[in-house]
Amino acid sequence: MADNMRYYEQGRSVPKEAQKQFNNGRFSGTDINPMWRIKKLTEMFGPVGIGWYTEVTRQEVVEADEGNMMVFVDVNLYIKEGDTWSKPIFGTGGNTLKAKGRGDDEGYKKAYTDAVSIACKALGIGADVWFANDTTSKYSDKYVDDAGVAITGSAEAAQDVGKRKLAEMAAKTITAAGPEQIAFIKAYASKETLAQATGAFGENLERMTKGQALKLIERIKEETKK
């Protein structure tokens, strides 16, 4: 075994008692008990604070669609080899903080646990669970498609894809056209321009992004100069 693979080989195998199968309707696969990761880090590097520790570098709440809230946490994991501390090993995690009007008081904790799992992944900890399903993408899973086909893979892998989707939704919400922009368009657009906008976005012009609204407003201003 190459010395470069020493941590990977020490942490790759996950005992059955630390694995849990799940299917929540959108994701299915294998979850890894977070305490097993703590145990493995302690076995490999020593007690927390002496042989390894984490540093939280970001905690951010993001509004997603329909008033749902997500919390994202970034961490740096540090490990010690001999008398030398490693460079930061980055991990990012996320979890639902509020969905359908209901809050989750463990949202921050779950996001932190998720971030630590990603940092551990870089060391190869739990690698066999991740890599065993590596048949469709680098994230070892497929996101559920419009036909309702469930993904397979580890819980963390599924969360990676889910977070990207939620970030996309949040970005759309953040960059959506504002009420004052929509009001300007409705008030000053010619019948032809308004008809074209309605044809593109429907009666609900709020569907357009901020960038689209600004371009349309500039067009309306040019038209009114003529």
C-alpha positions in Angstrom: 0.0 0.0 0.0 1.4 3.4 -1.0 2.0 5.7 2.0 -0.1 8.3 0.2 -3.1 6.1 0.7 -2.6 5.4 4.4 -5.6 7.6 5.7 -7.8 6.5 2.8 -7.2 2.8 3.6 -7.7 3.3 7.4 -11.0 5.1 7.0 -12.6 3.7 3.9 -14.4 0.7 5.3 -17.7 1.4 7.1 -19.1 -1.4 9.4 -22.7 -2.5 8.8 -23.8 -1.3 12.3 -22.7 2.3 11.2 -24.8 2.1 8.0 -28.5 2.8 7.7 -30.6 2.4 4.6 -33.1 5.1 3.9 -35.7 6.2 1.4 -37.5 9.5 2.0 -39.4 9.5 -1.3 -36.9 11.7 -3.1 -33.6 10.1 -2.1 -32.6 6.5 -1.3 -29.3 5.0 -0.3 -27.0 4.5 2.7 -26.5 6.9 5.5 -23.4 6.8 7.7 -23.8 7.3 11.5 -22.1 10.6 12.3 -20.7 9.2 15.6 -18.8 6.6 13.6 -16.9 9.4 11.9 -16.0 10.9 15.2 -14.8 7.5 16.4 -12.8 7.0 13.2 -11.1 10.4 13.4 -10.2 9.7 17.1 -8.8 6.3 16.2 -6.7 7.8 13.4 -5.5 11.0 14.9 -6.3 11.1 18.6 -8.8 12.9 20.8 -10.6 15.9 19.4 -8.7 19.2 20.2 -5.5 17.3 20.5 -5.2 15.2 17.3 -7.9 16.9 15.2 -10.4 19.7 15.4 -12.9 21.6 13.3 -13.3 25.4 12.7 -16.6 26.8 11.5 -16.0 29.5 8.9 -19.5 30.2 7.6 -23.1 29.9 8.8 -25.6 31.3 6.4 -29.4 31.2 6.1 -30.7 31.4 2.6 -34.3 31.9 1.6 -35.4 29.4 -1.0 -38.8 29.1 -2.8 -42.2 29.7 -1.1 -40.7 31.0 2.1 -38.6 27.9 2.8 -35.3 28.5 4.6 -32.0 26.7 4.2 -28.9 26.9 6.5 -25.4 26.3 5.1 -22.3 25.7 7.1 -18.7 25.7 6.0 -16.0 24.1 8.2 -12.2 23.5 8.1 -11.0 20.2 9.5 -7.5 20.1 10.8 -5.6 16.8 11.6 -2.2 16.4 13.3 0.6 14.2 12.2 3.5 14.1 14.6 4.0 17.7 15.7 2.6 19.1 12.5 -1.0 20.4 11.9 -2.4 20.0 8.4 -3.6 22.7 6.1 -7.4 23.2 6.4 -9.5 20.4 4.9 -12.7 22.1 3.6 -16.2 20.8 4.0 -19.6 22.4 3.3 -23.0 21.2 4.4 -26.6 22.3 4.4 -30.0 21.5 5.8 -33.5 22.7 5.8 -34.2 25.2 8.5 -37.8 25.9 7.7 -40.1 24.0 5.3 -43.9 24.4 4.7 -44.1 26.8 7.7 -42.4 24.3 10.1 -39.0 25.0 11.5 -36.3 22.5 12.4 -34.4 23.4 15.6 -31.7 21.0 14.7 -31.1 22.5 11.2 -27.7 24.1 12.2 -26.5 20.9 13.8 -27.5 18.8 10.8 -25.8 21.2 8.5 -22.6 21.1 10.6 -22.6 17.3 10.7 -23.1 17.3 6.9 -20.1 19.7 6.5 -17.9 17.5 8.7 -18.8 14.5 6.6 -17.7 16.2 3.4 -14.4 17.1 5.0 -13.9 13.5 6.1 -14.8 12.4 2.6 -11.6 14.1 1.4 -9.6 11.9 3.7 -11.3 8.8 2.4 -13.3 8.2 5.6 -16.4 6.2 4.5 -15.1 6.0 1.0 -16.5 2.5 0.3 -20.1 3.7 0.8 -19.5 6.7 -1.5 -17.6 4.9 -4.2 -19.6 1.7 -4.3 -22.4 3.5 -6.2 -20.1 5.5 -8.5 -21.8 4.5 -11.7 -23.6 7.7 -12.9 -21.6 10.7 -11.7 -18.8 12.0 -9.5 -21.4 12.4 -6.7 -22.3 8.7 -6.8 -26.0 9.2 -7.4 -28.6 10.5 -9.8 -30.9 13.3 -8.8 -34.6 12.4 -8.9 -35.9 13.2 -12.4 -39.3 14.6 -13.4 -40.7 11.1 -13.8 -40.0 10.5 -10.1 -37.1 8.1 -10.5 -35.4 8.0 -7.1 -31.6 8.4 -6.9 -29.3 5.9 -5.3 -26.1 6.5 -3.3 -25.2 7.7 0.1 -27.2 10.3 2.0 -24.4 12.8 1.8 -24.1 12.3 -2.0 -27.8 12.9 -2.4 -27.6 16.0 -0.2 -24.8 17.4 -2.5 -27.1 17.3 -5.4 -30.1 18.6 -3.4 -28.2 21.6 -2.1 -27.2 22.6 -5.6 -30.8 22.5 -6.7 -31.9 24.5 -3.6 -29.1 27.0 -4.3 -30.4 27.4 -7.9 -33.9 28.1 -6.5 -32.6 30.6 -4.0 -30.6 32.3 -6.8 -33.8 32.6 -8.8 -35.6 34.1 -5.9 -32.9 36.6 -5.1 -32.6 37.8 -8.7 -36.3 37.9 -9.4 -37.7 41.2 -10.8 -38.9 43.5 -8.0 -42.4 44.8 -7.6 -41.4 48.4 -8.6 -39.9 47.1 -11.8 -43.0 45.1 -12.7 -45.2 48.1 -11.9 -43.1 50.3 -14.2 -43.5 47.8 -17.0 -47.2 47.6 -16.7 -47.6 51.3 -16.4 -45.4 52.5 -19.3 -45.1 49.7 -21.7 -46.9 50.1 -25.0 -49.7 47.6 -25.8 -47.4 45.8 -28.2 -44.5 45.5 -25.8 -46.8 44.5 -22.9 -48.4 41.9 -25.2 -45.0 40.5 -26.1 -43.9 40.4 -22.4 -47.2 38.7 -21.5 -46.7 36.1 -24.2 -43.2 35.4 -22.9 -43.9 35.3 -19.2 -47.7 34.9 -18.9 -50.0 37.2 -16.9 -47.6 36.8 -14.0 -44.8 39.0 -15.1 -43.0 38.4 -11.7 -41.7 35.2 -13.4 -39.0 37.2 -15.2 -35.6 37.7 -13.6 -34.3 41.1 -12.5 -32.0 41.1 -15.5 -34.8 40.5 -17.9 -36.9 43.2 -16.3 -34.1 45.8 -16.5 -33.6 45.0 -20.2 -37.3 45.4 -20.8 -37.4 48.7 -18.9 -34.6 50.1 -21.0 -36.5 49.1 -24.1 -39.6 50.9 -22.8 -37.6 54.0 -22.0 -36.1 54.1 -25.5 -39.6 53.7 -27.0 -41.0 56.6 -25.0 -38.2 58.9 -26.3 -39.4 58.4 -29.9 
